Amino acid sequence: RVAAGEDAAAAASGAEESIETSPAGVPRRVAPAVVSFPAPAPRLPYRDEDVLFVRGGLSNHHKGNKYYRDEAAERQKEYQDKRTSYKRKQELRDEVIAAVHKRGG
């Protein structure tokens, strides 16, 4: 049940309730969908040690991303070897992340 104040607010905003039928055939009121968009995230300054997870030239030429790619490239051959176990692949992944963190990223 909609309170009188809420009914007036919905009418003022131009939103109208619709009536739908439930699977059992009983009519019921359905409130209109309210669309809201989240506020954009604040843009934080980034440093040369950080790894940027964005698309495009900014991340391609960023020093932190170049370092990350170099660290990953050092381990790529072992990672892609068919004999490398899943556990070892996790260790290689963690080594790359640790190297970036050790550098301050």
C-alpha positions as CSV (number, residue, x, y, z in Angstrom):
1,R,0.0,0.0,0.0
2,V,1.3,3.4,-0.9
3,A,1.0,6.2,1.6
4,A,-0.7,9.4,0.6
5,G,2.5,11.4,0.7
6,E,4.4,8.9,-1.4
7,D,1.5,8.9,-3.9
8,A,1.6,12.7,-4.2
9,A,5.4,12.6,-4.7
10,A,5.1,10.0,-7.4
11,A,2.5,12.1,-9.2
12,A,4.6,15.2,-8.9
13,S,7.6,13.4,-10.4
14,G,5.6,12.2,-13.4
15,A,6.1,8.5,-12.3
16,E,3.0,6.4,-12.6
17,E,2.3,3.0,-11.2
18,S,1.3,0.3,-13.5
19,I,-0.9,-2.7,-12.8
20,E,0.4,-6.1,-13.8
21,T,-1.1,-9.6,-13.3
22,S,0.7,-12.1,-11.1
23,P,1.2,-15.7,-12.3
24,A,-1.9,-16.6,-10.3
25,G,-4.0,-14.1,-12.2
26,V,-4.3,-11.6,-9.3
27,P,-3.8,-7.9,-10.3
28,R,-1.1,-6.1,-8.4
29,R,0.4,-2.6,-8.5
30,V,4.0,-2.3,-9.6
31,A,6.0,0.8,-8.8
32,P,7.9,2.3,-11.7
33,A,11.5,1.6,-12.1
34,V,13.7,4.4,-10.8
35,V,16.9,4.9,-12.7
36,S,19.8,6.4,-10.9
37,F,23.4,6.6,-12.0
38,P,26.2,6.4,-9.5
39,A,28.3,9.5,-9.1
40,P,31.6,9.4,-11.1
41,A,34.5,8.2,-9.1
42,P,36.9,10.9,-8.1
43,R,40.0,11.0,-10.3
44,L,43.0,10.3,-8.2
45,P,46.5,11.3,-9.1
46,Y,48.7,8.4,-10.1
47,R,52.4,7.9,-9.8
48,D,55.1,6.3,-12.0
49,E,55.1,3.2,-9.8
50,D,51.4,2.6,-10.2
51,V,49.9,0.2,-12.8
52,L,47.0,1.8,-14.7
53,F,44.1,-0.5,-15.7
54,V,42.7,1.6,-18.5
55,R,42.6,1.2,-22.3
56,G,44.6,3.3,-24.7
57,G,47.9,5.1,-25.0
58,L,48.0,6.4,-21.5
59,S,48.5,3.0,-20.0
60,N,50.6,1.7,-22.9
61,H,53.3,4.3,-22.3
62,H,53.0,4.7,-18.5
63,K,56.2,3.7,-16.6
64,G,54.4,1.5,-14.1
65,N,52.7,-0.4,-16.9
66,K,56.0,-0.9,-18.7
67,Y,57.6,-2.3,-15.6
68,Y,54.6,-4.6,-15.1
69,R,54.9,-5.9,-18.6
70,D,58.6,-6.4,-18.3
71,E,58.1,-8.4,-15.1
72,A,55.4,-10.5,-16.8
73,A,57.5,-11.1,-19.9
74,E,60.4,-12.5,-17.7
75,R,58.0,-15.2,-16.5
76,Q,55.9,-15.8,-19.7
77,K,57.9,-18.7,-21.1
78,E,57.6,-20.7,-17.9
79,Y,53.9,-19.7,-17.5
80,Q,53.0,-20.8,-21.0
81,D,54.9,-24.1,-20.8
82,K,52.4,-27.0,-20.9
83,R,54.2,-28.8,-18.0
84,T,53.8,-25.8,-15.6
85,S,51.3,-26.7,-12.9
86,Y,48.4,-24.5,-11.9
87,K,50.0,-24.0,-8.5
88,R,53.2,-22.7,-10.1
89,K,51.3,-20.4,-12.4
90,Q,49.7,-18.9,-9.3
91,E,53.2,-18.4,-7.8
92,L,54.4,-16.7,-11.0
93,R,51.3,-14.4,-10.9
94,D,52.0,-13.6,-7.2
95,E,55.7,-12.9,-8.0
96,V,54.7,-10.2,-10.6
97,I,52.3,-8.6,-8.2
98,A,54.9,-8.7,-5.4
99,A,57.5,-7.1,-7.7
100,V,55.1,-4.2,-8.5
101,H,54.3,-3.7,-4.8
102,K,57.9,-3.8,-3.8
103,R,58.6,-1.0,-6.2
104,G,55.8,1.0,-4.5
105,G,53.0,0.4,-7.0
